[in-house]
């Protein structure tokens, strides 16, 4: 894993996210790219703009432009400070250690975040906030439009260790994709647990199957299979992660229909809303 992307907006908690990106760039010897999405000044023009003169519209656009540049500059300053503290340099020729890069793009989150993340190994984001927030938009664009894995970092863990990892295996394609993408991290981990809750069904690869696959990649695992409790699968997964002392969880994101998870709940939704340890996920 040599390429990490960190999408940011004026609403992002840039300081703690930058620390996470810096730590991982240093750990993996890769490049962390901060991608700041700046609002398009044209969006400052009200949809119902009767009574506005051309001069007034231009003044509004100019003010939005200045404000956007200020927010981008402040975010870059925090990003650079985090990289410097972690010993990550802004120098693409320094291949022996972590490096960093900074980009500013103008437009909507949906114009840039998912597309830019397609050429990174994985993306970092914070826990999505309430509906229609920038954090939720970034999360959704990464998970559903990037085709890449996403590491969600809660504020409780600004420096993810990814040293004791728990894989919540359900035999579905999304989970297989997450495990495959996480291989470089799993190889570096000192402890990897494979967890299966309940029965998977005869049509899905078993816990032993994924364990054999990981073994071919020199990843030793502790296998844990247990029946579902009276609670939900999401609750069982998180309880087991805490019991095992895991510092991160690998899951397939939204293995069931997204609308079903949003309405009825699901493993992904439960972990996103309740986990205080990082979650590495793929859809």
NUPA-520152 format. One line per 10 residues: for each residue x, y, z of N, C-alpha, C, O. Coordinates in pm, whole numbers, plus 50000, padded with zeros to 5 digits. Layout:
% NUPA-520152
X/Y/Z/X/Y/Z/X/Y/Z/X/Y/Z ~ ...
END
This chain:
% NUPA-520152
50085/49881/50000/50000/50000/50000/50089/50124/50000/50153/50155/50100 ~ 50090/50193/49889/50180/50306/49875/50107/50438/49853/50171/50543/49846 ~ 49976/50435/49841/49903/50557/49810/49779/50569/49897/49688/50487/49891 ~ 49777/50674/49979/49665/50701/50070/49607/50837/50035/49681/50933/50016 ~ 49477/50847/50027/49414/50976/49999/49326/51017/50116/49256/50935/50175 ~ 49332/51144/50149/49255/51199/50261/49171/51316/50211/49220/51428/50203 ~ 49043/51291/50177/48956/51400/50133/48916/51489/50251/48885/51440/50359 ~ 48917/51620/50229/48885/51716/50334/48798/51829/50280/48802/51861/50161 ~ 48719/51887/50369/48646/52009/50339/48660/52102/50458/48727/52068/50556 ~ 48598/52217/50451/48604/52312/50561/48540/52255/50687/48569/52302/50797
48453/52155/50673/48384/52095/50788/48463/51980/50850/48426/51931/50957 ~ 48571/51936/50786/48645/51820/50834/48725/51853/50959/48765/51967/50982 ~ 48746/51749/51040/48835/51761/51154/48976/51733/51102/49031/51625/51120 ~ 49032/51834/51038/49156/51816/50961/49273/51774/51048/49355/51693/51006 ~ 49282/51826/51168/49397/51798/51253/49408/51649/51285/49513/51589/51263 ~ 49300/51588/51336/49311/51448/51376/49318/51355/51254/49383/51251/51260 ~ 49250/51391/51145/49258/51308/51024/49398/51312/50964/49448/51210/50915 ~ 49461/51428/50968/49597/51441/50914/49696/51359/50997/49789/51300/50942 ~ 49675/51354/51129/49761/51272/51214/49748/51124/51175/49847/51052/51171 ~ 49625/51081/51147/49603/50942/51106/49673/50914/50974/49741/50812/50960
49656/51003/50878/49718/50984/50747/49870/50986/50758/49937/50906/50692 ~ 49924/51074/50840/50069/51083/50857/50125/50956/50920/50227/50904/50876 ~ 50056/50906/51023/50102/50784/51088/50103/50665/50994/50195/50584/50998 ~ 50000/50655/50909/49993/50542/50817/50093/50556/50703/50151/50457/50658 ~ 50115/50679/50656/50215/50700/50552/50353/50660/50603/50432/50599/50531 ~ 50380/50695/50728/50509/50658/50789/50518/50507/50808/50622/50447/50780 ~ 50410/50446/50856/50409/50301/50883/50427/50220/50755/50498/50119/50754 ~ 50360/50265/50647/50359/50189/50522/50465/50235/50424/50487/50171/50321 ~ 50532/50347/50454/50630/50400/50360/50566/50447/50232/50626/50438/50125 ~ 50444/50498/50241/50370/50540/50123/50350/50690/50117/50410/50765/50195
50267/50734/50025/50237/50876/50006/50095/50906/50052/50000/50841/50008 ~ 50082/51004/50139/49951/51051/50184/49919/51181/50111/49993/51279/50120 ~ 49810/51181/50038/49769/51301/49964/49647/51363/50030/49542/51300/50042 ~ 49660/51487/50072/49547/51561/50123/49473/51624/50007/49532/51697/49928 ~ 49344/51596/49996/49261/51648/49887/49156/51741/49946/49056/51694/50001 ~ 49177/51870/49934/49082/51966/49990/48983/52007/49882/49021/52056/49776 ~ 48853/51986/49910/48748/52022/49816/48694/52160/49856/48631/52177/49960 ~ 48722/52257/49769/48683/52395/49798/48554/52429/49723/48535/52390/49608 ~ 48468/52499/49790/48338/52533/49732/48355/52621/49609/48438/52712/49607 ~ 48276/52593/49506/48274/52675/49386/48209/52810/49417/48096/52812/49468
48276/52922/49390/48217/53054/49420/48081/53076/49355/47998/53151/49407 ~ 48058/53010/49242/47928/53029/49175/47812/52979/49262/47699/53024/49245 ~ 47842/52887/49354/47736/52834/49439/47691/52935/49544/47593/52911/49615 ~ 47762/53047/49553/47721/53150/49648/47606/53233/49596/47545/53309/49671 ~ 47577/53219/49468/47470/53297/49408/47336/53232/49443/47315/53116/49408 ~ 47247/53303/49510/47116/53245/49546/47039/53201/49423/47046/53263/49317 ~ 46965/53092/49439/46883/53046/49328/46777/53149/49291/46745/53167/49173 ~ 46725/53216/49392/46627/53322/49368/46698/53456/49385/46697/53515/49493 ~ 46760/53503/49279/46847/53619/49290/46787/53747/49237/46860/53836/49193 ~ 46654/53758/49240/46594/53882/49193/46644/54000/49274/46656/53992/49397
46671/54108/49207/46713/54229/49276/46862/54239/49293/46912/54341/49339 ~ 46938/54132/49256/47083/54137/49268/47143/54192/49140/47113/54146/49030 ~ 47228/54291/49156/47298/54345/49041/47418/54259/49009/47460/54176/49089 ~ 47473/54280/48890/47593/54205/48850/47708/54232/48947/47787/54143/48977 ~ 47715/54357/48994/47822/54392/49088/47804/54319/49220/47903/54273/49278 ~ 47681/54307/49268/47655/54237/49393/47689/54089/49381/47745/54029/49473 ~ 47654/54030/49267/47684/53888/49244/47835/53866/49242/47885/53769/49299 ~ 47906/53957/49176/48052/53943/49169/48114/53956/49307/48209/53885/49340 ~ 48061/54047/49388/48112/54064/49524/48091/53938/49607/48179/53898/49685 ~ 47975/53874/49591/47948/53750/49664/48044/53639/49620/48093/53563/49703
48069/53630/49489/48161/53528/49439/48303/53554/49489/48374/53461/49528 ~ 48343/53680/49488/48478/53714/49534/48495/53682/49682/48599/53631/49725 ~ 48391/53712/49761/48398/53683/49905/48407/53532/49929/48483/53488/50015 ~ 48329/53454/49854/48333/53309/49868/48469/53254/49825/48520/53160/49886 ~ 48526/53312/49721/48658/53270/49675/48764/53293/49782/48846/53206/49810 ~ 48762/53411/49842/48859/53442/49947/48842/53351/50068/48940/53303/50126 ~ 48716/53328/50104/48688/53241/50218/48737/53099/50190/48797/53035/50277 ~ 48711/53049/50069/48755/52915/50033/48906/52901/50035/48959/52800/50081 ~ 48975/53002/49985/49121/53000/49987/49174/53000/50130/49274/52935/50160 ~ 49107/53074/50217/49150/53080/50357/49133/52944/50424/49224/52897/50493
49017/52881/50404/48995/52749/50464/49095/52647/50410/49147/52564/50485 ~ 49122/52652/50279/49217/52558/50220/49357/52579/50276/49429/52483/50303 ~ 49396/52706/50294/49529/52736/50348/49541/52688/50492/49645/52635/50532 ~ 49436/52707/50572/49438/52662/50711/49447/52509/50718/49520/52454/50801 ~ 49372/52441/50629/49376/52294/50627/49514/52245/50585/49565/52149/50642 ~ 49574/52310/50487/49707/52269/50442/49810/52286/50554/49899/52204/50571 ~ 49795/52394/50629/49888/52418/50739/49880/52306/50843/49982/52258/50892 ~ 49757/52264/50876/49740/52155/50972/49792/52023/50916/49853/51944/50987 ~ 49767/52000/50788/49812/51878/50721/49965/51871/50722/50023/51768/50755 ~ 50029/51980/50685/50175/51984/50681/50235/51967/50822/50336/51900/50839
50172/52027/50920/50222/52015/51057/50217/51871/51104/50311/51822/51167 ~ 50107/51800/51073/50095/51660/51113/50201/51575/51043/50260/51487/51105 ~ 50224/51602/50915/50325/51526/50841/50464/51550/50897/50543/51457/50914 ~ 50494/51676/50926/50625/51710/50980/50650/51642/51114/50759/51591/51140 ~ 50547/51641/51200/50560/51576/51331/50588/51427/51318/50663/51370/51397 ~ 50527/51364/51216/50545/51219/51195/50669/51187/51113/50699/51070/51088 ~ 50742/51289/51070/50861/51264/50989/50831/51231/50845/50913/51171/50776 ~ 50713/51271/50799/50672/51248/50660/50703/51373/50579/50662/51483/50616 ~ 50776/51358/50470/50825/51474/50396/50746/51498/50268/50689/51405/50211 ~ 50743/51623/50223/50681/51658/50096/50788/51646/49988/50838/51747/49937
50822/51522/49953/50929/51498/49856/50907/51362/49792/50931/51259/49855 ~ 50861/51362/49668/50827/51236/49602/50949/51150/49573/50935/51031/49544 ~ 51069/51209/49580/51189/51130/49550/51238/51051/49671/51323/50963/49657 ~ 51184/51083/49788/51227/51012/49910/51146/50885/49926/51052/50879/50005 ~ 51184/50782/49851/51104/50659/49844/51123/50568/49965/51045/50475/49984 ~ 51223/50594/50047/51251/50504/50158/51166/50534/50281/51168/50459/50378 ~ 51091/50642/50277/51007/50676/50392/50875/50733/50342/50855/50750/50222 ~ 50785/50762/50435/50658/50817/50396/50673/50956/50335/50757/51035/50377 ~ 50589/50984/50236/50590/51116/50174/50448/51171/50174/50352/51100/50203 ~ 50436/51299/50139/50305/51364/50142/50288/51456/50021/50385/51502/49961
50161/51480/49987/50128/51571/49878/49999/51643/49914/49924/51598/50000 ~ 49975/51755/49848/49857/51837/49879/49793/51883/49750/49861/51929/49658 ~ 49660/51871/49744/49585/51915/49627/49462/51993/49672/49401/51961/49774 ~ 49426/52093/49595/49301/52166/49618/49220/52160/49490/49270/52194/49382 ~ 49095/52118/49500/49005/52113/49386/48882/52196/49417/48849/52216/49533 ~ 48816/52244/49314/48699/52331/49331/48575/52261/49277/48575/52210/49165 ~ 48471/52260/49358/48345/52198/49315/48276/52129/49430/48298/52163/49546 ~ 48191/52032/49397/48119/51955/49497/48199/51830/49533/48286/51785/49458 ~ 48167/51774/49649/48230/51648/49691/48211/51540/49586/48304/51466/49555 ~ 48090/51532/49532/48060/51429/49433/48133/51449/49301/48140/51358/49219
48189/51568/49279/48265/51595/49157/48405/51535/49164/48465/51506/49060 ~ 48458/51516/49285/48600/51486/49297/48635/51365/49385/48721/51285/49348 ~ 48571/51350/49500/48621/51258/49603/48628/51114/49554/48735/51053/49558 ~ 48517/51059/49510/48516/50920/49464/48608/50897/49347/48678/50796/49342 ~ 48610/50991/49252/48693/50976/49133/48842/50979/49169/48919/50895/49122 ~ 48881/51075/49251/49022/51086/49287/49069/50965/49368/49184/50923/49355 ~ 48981/50909/49449/49019/50794/49533/49041/50667/49451/49101/50572/49500 ~ 48992/50666/49327/49008/50546/49243/49154/50517/49209/49188/50404/49174 ~ 49239/50617/49219/49380/50596/49188/49466/50597/49315/49586/50624/49309 ~ 49405/50569/49428/49477/50549/49554/49455/50406/49600/49363/50339/49553
49538/50359/49692/49519/50224/49746/49401/50220/49842/49322/50125/49840 ~ 49389/50322/49925/49271/50333/50011/49257/50478/50056/49349/50559/50043 ~ 49141/50508/50111/49111/50644/50156/49085/50643/50306/49046/50542/50364 ~ 49108/50757/50367/49080/50776/50509/48966/50875/50523/48961/50976/50452 ~ 48875/50847/50614/48768/50944/50642/48730/50936/50789/48767/50841/50859 ~ 48656/51035/50835/48606/51032/50972/48467/50972/50974/48406/50951/50870 ~ 48419/50944/51093/48286/50888/51108/48183/50983/51045/48183/51102/51076 ~ 48095/50933/50957/47997/51022/50895/47904/51084/50996/47858/51017/51089 ~ 47875/51213/50978/47786/51282/51069/47642/51264/51028/47606/51166/50963 ~ 47560/51360/51065/47420/51352/51033/47399/51359/50882/47490/51394/50807
47277/51325/50838/47245/51322/50696/47279/51455/50632/47261/51561/50691 ~ 47329/51448/50508/47358/51565/50427/47476/51647/50479/47501/51757/50429 ~ 47550/51597/50578/47670/51667/50621/47783/51635/50524/47776/51537/50450 ~ 47888/51718/50525/48002/51693/50438/48068/51561/50471/48114/51490/50382 ~ 48075/51528/50603/48137/51401/50642/48062/51282/50584/48123/51187/50536 ~ 47928/51289/50588/47847/51180/50531/47864/51173/50381/47869/51064/50324 ~ 47872/51289/50315/47888/51291/50169/48022/51231/50129/48030/51154/50033 ~ 48128/51265/50203/48260/51209/50173/48258/51058/50192/48305/50984/50106 ~ 48204/51013/50305/48197/50869/50334/48123/50795/50223/48173/50695/50171 ~ 48006/50843/50187/47925/50775/50085/47993/50775/49949/47988/50675/49877
48056/50886/49913/48123/50892/49784/48241/50796/49778/48266/50734/49675 ~ 48313/50785/49889/48425/50692/49894/48378/50547/49888/48431/50467/49810 ~ 48280/50513/49969/48235/50373/49978/48169/50327/49849/48193/50215/49803 ~ 48083/50412/49790/48000/50366/49679/48051/50407/49541/48003/50354/49441 ~ 48147/50499/49534/48187/50546/49401/48336/50535/49373/48379/50556/49259 ~ 48416/50502/49474/48560/50498/49448/48609/50364/49397/48706/50358/49322 ~ 48541/50255/49435/48591/50122/49400/48712/50083/49483/48779/49984/49452 ~ 48740/50159/49588/48855/50133/49674/48810/50115/49819/48695/50139/49853 ~ 48903/50073/49901/48871/50053/50042/48877/50185/50116/48941/50281/50073 ~ 48807/50187/50230/48798/50308/50311/48832/50272/50456/48782/50173/50510
48917/50353/50517/48948/50337/50658/48879/50449/50734/48920/50565/50725 ~ 48775/50414/50808/48704/50513/50890/48772/50521/51026/48784/50421/51096 ~ 48817/50641/51062/48892/50660/51186/48809/50743/51284/48784/50860/51259 ~ 48768/50684/51396/48697/50761/51498/48794/50855/51569/48914/50829/51574 ~ 48741/50963/51624/48827/51060/51693/48899/51000/51812/49003/51050/51855 ~ 48844/50891/51867/48908/50828/51983/49044/50768/51947/49126/50743/52035 ~ 49067/50743/51816/49193/50682/51773/49253/50761/51657/49249/50715/51543 ~ 49308/50879/51684/49366/50958/51576/49492/50896/51517/49534/50936/51408 ~ 49553/50800/51586/49672/50733/51536/49646/50583/51528/49688/50509/51618 ~ 49579/50537/51423/49545/50394/51413/49669/50306/51410/49762/50330/51333
49669/50203/51497/49783/50113/51503/49775/50004/51397/49875/49970/51334 ~ 49654/49949/51376/49635/49839/51282/49734/49726/51311/49794/49669/51220 ~ 49748/49697/51438/49843/49594/51481/49771/49466/51524/49824/49356/51506 ~ 49652/49481/51580/49571/49367/51619/49437/49379/51546/49349/49453/51589 ~ 49422/49306/51436/49310/49326/51346/49211/49210/51352/49250/49093/51359 ~ 49083/49245/51350/48978/49143/51349/48902/49152/51216/48853/49258/51179 ~ 48893/49039/51146/48819/49031/51021/48684/48968/51050/48676/48853/51095 ~ 48577/49042/51024/48442/48988/51042/48401/48923/50911/48357/48991/50818 ~ 48414/48792/50902/48394/48718/50778/48249/48674/50763/48192/48612/50853 ~ 48190/48707/50646/48054/48661/50618/48044/48588/50484/47935/48549/50441
48159/48569/50417/48160/48493/50293/48108/48565/50172/48101/48506/50064 ~ 48071/48692/50185/48016/48768/50073/48129/48837/49994/48242/48850/50041 ~ 48092/48879/49873/48191/48939/49782/48253/49065/49843/48374/49088/49830 ~ 48171/49146/49909/48223/49271/49965/48328/49244/50071/48429/49315/50080 ~ 48306/49141/50152/48402/49107/50256/48529/49049/50195/48640/49079/50241 ~ 48515/48967/50092/48632/48913/50024/48717/49025/49964/48839/49021/49968 ~ 48650/49126/49910/48720/49241/49853/48795/49317/49962/48908/49362/49940 ~ 48733/49332/50077/48798/49402/50188/48921/49328/50236/49025/49388/50261 ~ 48909/49196/50249/49022/49116/50296/49138/49122/50196/49253/49139/50235 ~ 49106/49109/50068/49210/49116/49966/49282/49250/49966/49404/49256/49955
49205/49357/49980/49265/49491/49981/49347/49515/50106/49444/49592/50104 ~ 49308/49451/50215/49376/49473/50344/49499/49385/50362/49564/49394/50466 ~ 49532/49301/50267/49644/49207/50282/49774/49273/50330/49838/49220/50421 ~ 49816/49386/50273/49940/49448/50321/49933/49486/50469/50033/49478/50540 ~ 49815/49527/50514/49798/49561/50655/49796/49436/50741/49854/49434/50850 ~ 49729/49333/50693/49720/49208/50769/49857/49143/50785/49887/49083/50888 ~ 49941/49156/50682/50076/49100/50692/50159/49170/50798/50242/49108/50864 ~ 50137/49300/50814/50214/49377/50911/50161/49361/51053/50233/49389/51150 ~ 50036/49317/51066/49975/49305/51199/50041/49193/51279/50081/49091/51223 ~ 50050/49213/51408/50107/49109/51495/50002/49006/51533/50036/48895/51574
49874/49042/51520/49766/48950/51555/49648/48971/51461/49603/49084/51441 ~ 49599/48862/51402/49483/48868/51313/49382/48763/51358/49416/48645/51369 ~ 49260/48805/51385/49151/48713/51422/49049/48709/51310/49011/48813/51255 ~ 49003/48589/51277/48895/48570/51180/48770/48531/51257/48769/48432/51330 ~ 48666/48610/51241/48543/48589/51317/48426/48558/51226/48402/48628/51128 ~ 48353/48452/51259/48227/48421/51191/48117/48412/51294/48128/48338/51393 ~ 48010/48487/51272/47894/48483/51360/47783/48404/51293/47738/48441/51185 ~ 47740/48296/51355/47631/48216/51299/47672/48137/51176/47791/48124/51147 ~ 47573/48085/51104/47598/48006/50984/47601/48096/50861/47530/48196/50855 ~ 47684/48059/50763/47695/48140/50642/47609/48087/50528/47574/48162/50437
47576/47963/50532/47506/47905/50418/47605/47828/50332/47724/47860/50329 ~ 47555/47726/50262/47643/47636/50186/47705/47702/50064/47804/47652/50011 ~ 47648/47813/50018/47697/47874/49893/47811/47972/49916/47861/48030/49819 ~ 47854/47992/50040/47959/48090/50066/48086/48023/50119/48078/47920/50186 ~ 48203/48080/50088/48328/48028/50143/48326/48033/50296/48275/48128/50355 ~ 48382/47932/50357/48379/47919/50503/48495/47993/50568/48581/48050/50501 ~ 48493/47991/50699/48602/48051/50775/48734/47979/50745/48839/48043/50736 ~ 48728/47848/50731/48848/47771/50696/48900/47809/50558/49021/47814/50536 ~ 48809/47836/50465/48849/47874/50330/48928/48004/50330/49034/48013/50267 ~ 48878/48106/50399/48948/48235/50401/49077/48224/50482/49174/48294/50453
49079/48137/50583/49202/48115/50660/49310/48054/50572/49427/48093/50581 ~ 49272/47956/50486/49370/47896/50395/49422/47999/50296/49541/48002/50264 ~ 49332/48084/50249/49374/48191/50156/49477/48283/50221/49579/48315/50161 ~ 49449/48324/50343/49541/48413/50413/49673/48344/50444/49779/48407/50444 ~ 49666/48215/50470/49787/48139/50498/49881/48138/50378/50003/48142/50394 ~ 49824/48133/50256/49909/48138/50137/49980/48272/50125/50080/48284/50054 ~ 49928/48373/50194/49990/48505/50194/50067/48531/50325/50096/48645/50361 ~ 50098/48422/50394/50180/48429/50516/50113/48510/50627/50181/48579/50703 ~ 49981/48503/50635/49908/48568/50743/49851/48461/50834/49760/48387/50795 ~ 49903/48451/50954/49852/48355/51052/49732/48414/51124/49732/48531/51161
49630/48331/51143/49505/48381/51200/49457/48296/51316/49485/48176/51324 ~ 49385/48362/51404/49313/48294/51511/49167/48285/51469/49102/48388/51451 ~ 49115/48164/51453/48978/48146/51404/48879/48143/51520/48899/48071/51618 ~ 48773/48222/51506/48669/48228/51609/48533/48214/51541/48496/48297/51458 ~ 48461/48110/51575/48327/48090/51520/48230/48074/51636/48251/47993/51726 ~ 48125/48153/51634/48030/48147/51744/47889/48174/51694/47871/48244/51594 ~ 47789/48119/51763/47650/48144/51723/47612/48289/51751/47672/48356/51835 ~ 47511/48335/51681/47463/48470/51706/47393/48477/51841/47319/48386/51879 ~ 47417/48584/51913/47354/48601/52043/47212/48653/52025/47159/48654/51914 ~ 47151/48695/52134/47017/48752/52125/47019/48891/52063/46915/48944/52025
47138/48950/52053/47150/49082/51991/47169/49070/51841/47140/48966/51782 ~ 47219/49177/51778/47241/49176/51634/47383/49126/51604/47467/49118/51694 ~ 47408/49092/51478/47541/49049/51436/47642/49163/51457/47755/49139/51499 ~ 47599/49284/51429/47687/49398/51449/47730/49411/51594/47846/49440/51623 ~ 47637/49390/51685/47671/49396/51827/47768/49284/51865/47860/49305/51943 ~ 47745/49166/51808/47834/49052/51837/47975/49078/51785/48073/49047/51853 ~ 47985/49132/51666/48116/49160/51608/48192/49260/51693/48310/49241/51723 ~ 48124/49367/51732/48193/49470/51808/48232/49419/51948/48339/49452/51999 ~ 48144/49339/52009/48175/49283/52140/48297/49192/52132/48382/49193/52222 ~ 48305/49114/52024/48420/49024/52009/48548/49102/51984/48654/49065/52034
48538/49209/51907/48655/49293/51882/48709/49351/52012/48830/49356/52034 ~ 48618/49396/52099/48660/49449/52228/48721/49340/52315/48823/49362/52382 ~ 48659/49223/52314/48709/49110/52395/48848/49068/52349/48933/49033/52431 ~ 48870/49072/52217/48998/49028/52162/49105/49138/52171/49221/49113/52140 ~ 49065/49256/52212/49161/49366/52218/49202/49415/52081/49311/49469/52063 ~ 49114/49397/51982/49145/49440/51846/49152/49592/51838/49074/49662/51903 ~ 49245/49643/51758/49254/49788/51740/49197/49832/51606/49204/49949/51570 ~ 49139/49735/51530/49075/49767/51403/48990/49649/51358/49014/49535/51399 ~ 48892/49678/51274/48800/49576/51223/48796/49585/51072/48789/49694/51016 ~ 48802/49470/51005/48790/49463/50859/48653/49404/50826/48618/49296/50873
48576/49476/50744/48442/49428/50708/48412/49454/50561/48475/49538/50497 ~ 48314/49381/50511/48255/49414/50382/48144/49515/50407/48053/49488/50486 ~ 48150/49629/50342/48054/49736/50369/47924/49717/50292/47925/49700/50170 ~ 47814/49721/50364/47680/49713/50307/47666/49590/50217/47635/49600/50098 ~ 47691/49473/50277/47675/49348/50202/47530/49323/50167/47499/49259/50066 ~ 47440/49373/50251/47298/49368/50216/47261/49502/50153/47340/49596/50156 ~ 47143/49509/50095/47102/49631/50025/47115/49752/50117/47080/49746/50235 ~ 47165/49862/50061/47187/49982/50142/47057/50032/50203/47055/50073/50319 ~ 46949/50029/50126/46821/50081/50178/46775/49996/50296/46716/50046/50391 ~ 46804/49865/50287/46762/49776/50396/46839/49809/50524/46783/49811/50633
46971/49834/50508/47052/49869/50626/47007/50002/50685/47002/50017/50807 ~ 46975/50098/50599/46935/50229/50649/46804/50223/50725/46784/50294/50824 ~ 46713/50136/50678/46581/50127/50741/46581/50029/50858/46532/50060/50967 ~ 46637/49911/50836/46630/49806/50936/46757/49792/51020/46758/49725/51123 ~ 46862/49855/50974/46989/49842/51043/47068/49726/50986/47014/49644/50913 ~ 47195/49717/51019/47280/49611/50970/47416/49619/51036/47442/49708/51117 ~ 47504/49525/50999/47636/49520/51060/47714/49647/51031/47771/49707/51123 ~ 47717/49688/50904/47794/49808/50867/47743/49930/50942/47821/50006/51000 ~ 47615/49947/50939/47557/50065/51004/47586/50066/51154/47621/50169/51211 ~ 47571/49950/51218/47594/49943/51363/47739/49978/51396/47764/50055/51489
47834/49921/51321/47974/49946/51350/48012/50091/51322/48089/50151/51397 ~ 47961/50148/51214/47990/50287/51182/47942/50378/51294/48011/50473/51333 ~ 47824/50350/51346/47765/50438/51446/47822/50416/51586/47816/50506/51669 ~ 47877/50297/51613/47912/50264/51752/48060/50232/51777/48105/50238/51891 ~ 48134/50199/51674/48272/50157/51697/48361/50276/51733/48355/50382/51671 ~ 48444/50256/51835/48543/50359/51868/48683/50315/51826/48782/50372/51870 ~ 48691/50212/51740/48817/50173/51679/48802/50181/51528/48691/50170/51476 ~ 48913/50200/51456/48904/50215/51310/48842/50094/51240/48858/49980/51283 ~ 48770/50122/51133/48708/50018/51052/48759/50029/50910/48749/50134/50848 ~ 48814/49918/50860/48862/49912/50721/48755/49836/50642/48723/49722/50674
48700/49900/50539/48586/49841/50472/48593/49857/50320/48656/49949/50269 ~ 48527/49765/50251/48513/49772/50105/48370/49735/50070/48308/49651/50136 ~ 48320/49798/49966/48185/49766/49918/48195/49681/49792/48092/49643/49735
END
